Structures are given as structure tokens and as C-alpha cells.
Amino acid sequence: MSKLKNEDNLDEEELEILEAHNRGMLQGPPVPQSMVVVAKQTLKKNRNINIRISENDLESIKMLAAREGMPYQTLIGSLIHKYASGYLQV
């Protein structure tokens, strides 16, 4: 039986899994090196651009970014990436 407090109403098996995780006994699957390289290249930022947008649009973007808990430049970069990758359509 687990020694953890069961504040989340977990069953015995879930408590055992949580306890094993907390002790560092669980590991995720190995990540292929090729995926690590692709991930690093995707996150790499190597160009700056300047754009002109309306003040109202910028304020709206800043409010959306604040709601998401991220800097507005990160949100704009994410939107551009999603659109360029075909994940976001207009």
C-alpha cells in the first residue's frame, strides 16, 4: 500500500504509479536523435523581421497572449509557423 496522501482520490494502482514516478523509477520511451535535431531546428530563431500592423490588432494580440501566458511576440511567431506549416488556414 502506498504511503502518499490520497488527496486526489486515486486508486491503489494509481498511487503506486505516482509513488514510482516521484522516486524517479519511471522513464519515458527513448527519443530518436533525428527527432531531437528536427525539434531544435524548428525552435531555432535566426531571422528578425519588421512588420506594420494596426494598433488595435496589436493590442488584441497582446491581450490574447496574456490570456495564454506567453509574450505577444511568441504568439505571433507561433501563428506564422502554424500558417506556414499548413496547420492554420484562413
Contact map, one row per residue, 1 for C-alpha under 8 A:
111000000001000100000000000000000000000000000000000000000000000000000000000000000000000000
111100000001001100100000000000000000000000000000000000000000000000000000000000000000000000
111110000000000000000000000000000000000000000000000000000000000000000000000000000000000000
011111000000001000100000000000000000000000000000000000000000000000000000000000000000000000
001111100000000000000000000000000000000000000000000000000000000000000000000000000000000000
000111111100001000000000000000000000000000000000000000000000000000000000000000000000000000
000011111100000000000000000000000000000000000000000000000000000000000000000000000000000000
000001111100000000000000000000000000000000000000000000000000000000000000000000000000000000
000001111110000000000000000000000000000000000000000000000000000000000000000000000000000000
000001111111111000000000000000000000000000000000000000000000000000000000000000000000000000
000000001111111000000000000000000000000000000000000000000000000000000000000000000000000000
110000000111111100000000000000000000000000000000000000000000000000000000000000000000000000
000000000111111110000000000000000000000000000000000000000000000000000000000000000000000000
000000000111111111000000000000000000000000000000000000000000000000000000000000000000000000
010101000111111111100000000000000000000000000000000000000000000000000000000000000000000000
110000000001111111110000000000000000000000000000000000000000000000000000000000000000000000
000000000000111111111000000000000000000000000000000000000000000000000000000000000000000000
000000000000011111111100000000000000000000000000000000000000000000000000000000000000000000
010100000000001111111110000000000000000000000000000000000000000000000000000000000000000000
000000000000000111111111110000000000000000000000000000000000000000000000000000000000000000
000000000000000011111111110000000000000000000000000000000000000000000000000000000000000000
000000000000000001111111100000000000000000000000000000000000000000000000000000000000000000
000000000000000000111111100000000000000000000000000000000000000000000000000000000000000000
000000000000000000011111111000000000000000000000000000000000000000000000000000000000000000
000000000000000000011111111000000000000000000000000000000000000000000000000000000000000000
000000000000000000011001111100000000000000000000000000000000000000000000000000000000000000
000000000000000000000001111110000000000000000000000000000000000000000000000000000000000000
000000000000000000000000011111000000000000000000000000000000000000000000000000000000000000
000000000000000000000000001111100000000000000000000000000000000000000000000000000000000000
000000000000000000000000000111110000000000000000000000000000000000000000000000000000000000
000000000000000000000000000011111011000000000000000000000000000000000000000000000000000000
000000000000000000000000000001111111000000000000000000000000000000000000000000000000000000
000000000000000000000000000000111111100000000000000000000000000000000000000000000000000000
000000000000000000000000000000011111110000000000000000000000000000000000000000000000000000
000000000000000000000000000000111111111000000000000000000000000000000000000000000000000000
000000000000000000000000000000111111111100000000000000000000000000000000000000000000000000
000000000000000000000000000000001111111110000000000000000000000000000000000000000000000000
000000000000000000000000000000000111111111000000000000000000000000000000000000000000000000
000000000000000000000000000000000011111111100000000000000000000000000000000000000000000000
000000000000000000000000000000000001111111110000000000000000000000000000000000000000000000
000000000000000000000000000000000000111111110000000000000000000000000000000000000000000000
000000000000000000000000000000000000011111110000000000000000000000000000000000000000000000
000000000000000000000000000000000000001111111000000000000000000000000000000000000000000000
000000000000000000000000000000000000000111111100000000000000000000000000000000000000000000
000000000000000000000000000000000000000000111110000000000000000000000000000000000000000000
000000000000000000000000000000000000000000011111000000000000000000000000000000000000000000
000000000000000000000000000000000000000000001111100000000000000000000000000000000000000000
000000000000000000000000000000000000000000000111110000000000000000000000000000000000000000
000000000000000000000000000000000000000000000011111000000000000000000000000000000000000000
000000000000000000000000000000000000000000000001111100000000000000000000000000000000000000
000000000000000000000000000000000000000000000000111110000000000000000000000000000000000000
000000000000000000000000000000000000000000000000011111000000000000000000000000000000000000
000000000000000000000000000000000000000000000000001111101100000000000000000000000000000000
000000000000000000000000000000000000000000000000000111111100000000000000000000000000000000
000000000000000000000000000000000000000000000000000011111110000000000000000000000000000000
000000000000000000000000000000000000000000000000000001111111000000000000000000000000000000
000000000000000000000000000000000000000000000000000011111111100000000000000000000000000000
000000000000000000000000000000000000000000000000000011111111110000000000000000000000000000
000000000000000000000000000000000000000000000000000000111111111000000000000000000000000000
000000000000000000000000000000000000000000000000000000011111111100000000000000000000000000
000000000000000000000000000000000000000000000000000000001111111110000001001100000000000000
000000000000000000000000000000000000000000000000000000000111111111000011000000000000000000
000000000000000000000000000000000000000000000000000000000011111111100000000000000000000000
000000000000000000000000000000000000000000000000000000000001111111110001000000000000000000
000000000000000000000000000000000000000000000000000000000000111111111111001000000000000000
000000000000000000000000000000000000000000000000000000000000011111111111000000000000000000
000000000000000000000000000000000000000000000000000000000000001111111100000000000000000000
000000000000000000000000000000000000000000000000000000000000000111111100000000000000000000
000000000000000000000000000000000000000000000000000000000000000011111110000000000000000000
000000000000000000000000000000000000000000000000000000000000000011111111011000000000000000
000000000000000000000000000000000000000000000000000000000000010011001111111000000000000000
000000000000000000000000000000000000000000000000000000000000110111000111111100000000000000
000000000000000000000000000000000000000000000000000000000000000000000011111110000000000000
000000000000000000000000000000000000000000000000000000000000000000000111111111000000000000
000000000000000000000000000000000000000000000000000000000000100010000111111111100000000000
000000000000000000000000000000000000000000000000000000000000100000000001111111110000000000
000000000000000000000000000000000000000000000000000000000000000000000000111111111000000000
000000000000000000000000000000000000000000000000000000000000000000000000011111111100000000
000000000000000000000000000000000000000000000000000000000000000000000000001111111110000100
000000000000000000000000000000000000000000000000000000000000000000000000000111111111000000
000000000000000000000000000000000000000000000000000000000000000000000000000011111111100000
000000000000000000000000000000000000000000000000000000000000000000000000000001111111111100
000000000000000000000000000000000000000000000000000000000000000000000000000000111111111110
000000000000000000000000000000000000000000000000000000000000000000000000000000011111111100
000000000000000000000000000000000000000000000000000000000000000000000000000000001111111100
000000000000000000000000000000000000000000000000000000000000000000000000000000000111111110
000000000000000000000000000000000000000000000000000000000000000000000000000000000111111110
000000000000000000000000000000000000000000000000000000000000000000000000000000100111111111
000000000000000000000000000000000000000000000000000000000000000000000000000000000010011111
000000000000000000000000000000000000000000000000000000000000000000000000000000000000000111
